[in-house]
Amino acid sequence: MPKMKTNRGAAKRFRRTGSGKFKRAQSFRRHILTKKSTKRKRHLRDDAVVHDNDTKMLNRMLPYV
């Protein structure tokens, strides 16, 4: 069997944690930031964990991560 290819778009967006879950960045932080409160922007800096229902798909896209 040949090696599986990693989905490069997913590799740039997700990181695997020590427990095997995936981290992702929050959305809504790119533009139109003046109307968003400082507290909201501060909380959007933190990484979020991908929902368990989506990890099966990510495991296929990122086989060697």
PEPE-V675754 format. One record per residue. PHI is phi in radians with two decimals (999 if undefined). PSI is psi in degrees with one decimal (none if undefined). OMEGA is omega as a letter, one per 30 degrees, with the letter a starting at -180 (* if undefined). Layout:
phi->PHI psi->PSI omega->OMEGA
phi->PHI psi->PSI omega->OMEGA
This chain:
phi->999 psi->135.4 omega->l
phi->-1.29 psi->164.8 omega->l
phi->-1.17 psi->149.0 omega->l
phi->-1.40 psi->148.3 omega->l
phi->-1.56 psi->139.7 omega->l
phi->-1.43 psi->136.1 omega->l
phi->-1.27 psi->110.2 omega->a
phi->-1.18 psi->-32.4 omega->l
phi->-1.12 psi->-40.3 omega->l
phi->-1.24 psi->-34.5 omega->a
phi->-1.12 psi->-29.7 omega->l
phi->-1.41 psi->-17.6 omega->a
phi->-1.82 psi->-22.4 omega->a
phi->-2.22 psi->147.6 omega->l
phi->-2.29 psi->142.2 omega->l
phi->-1.50 psi->138.7 omega->l
phi->-1.55 psi->176.4 omega->l
phi->-1.14 psi->-28.4 omega->a
phi->-1.53 psi->1.0 omega->l
phi->1.67 psi->-1.0 omega->l
phi->-1.47 psi->175.4 omega->a
phi->-2.05 psi->136.5 omega->l
phi->-1.70 psi->150.7 omega->l
phi->-2.51 psi->159.6 omega->l
phi->-1.46 psi->155.2 omega->l
phi->-1.37 psi->151.5 omega->l
phi->-1.60 psi->-179.7 omega->l
phi->1.21 psi->30.8 omega->l
phi->-2.11 psi->12.6 omega->a
phi->-1.61 psi->-45.6 omega->a
phi->-2.68 psi->176.2 omega->a
phi->0.96 psi->51.0 omega->a
phi->-1.59 psi->-12.2 omega->a
phi->-1.21 psi->-30.8 omega->a
phi->-1.50 psi->-8.5 omega->l
phi->-1.58 psi->141.5 omega->a
phi->-1.26 psi->158.5 omega->l
phi->-1.07 psi->-39.8 omega->l
phi->-1.09 psi->-42.0 omega->a
phi->-1.13 psi->-42.7 omega->l
phi->-1.17 psi->-36.8 omega->l
phi->-1.12 psi->-41.8 omega->l
phi->-1.23 psi->-26.7 omega->l
phi->-1.29 psi->-13.7 omega->l
phi->-1.19 psi->-31.9 omega->a
phi->-1.23 psi->149.3 omega->l
phi->-1.33 psi->152.3 omega->l
phi->-2.00 psi->161.2 omega->l
phi->-1.72 psi->136.4 omega->l
phi->-1.20 psi->141.2 omega->a
phi->-1.12 psi->148.6 omega->a
phi->-1.03 psi->-31.3 omega->a
phi->-1.14 psi->-23.6 omega->a
phi->-1.70 psi->-6.8 omega->a
phi->-1.24 psi->-28.2 omega->l
phi->-1.10 psi->-42.7 omega->l
phi->-1.13 psi->-40.6 omega->a
phi->-1.20 psi->-33.0 omega->l
phi->-1.10 psi->-33.5 omega->l
phi->-1.30 psi->-37.7 omega->a
phi->-1.32 psi->-28.1 omega->a
phi->-2.14 psi->72.3 omega->a
phi->-1.22 psi->-26.8 omega->a
phi->-1.97 psi->11.0 omega->a
phi->-1.50 psi->none omega->*
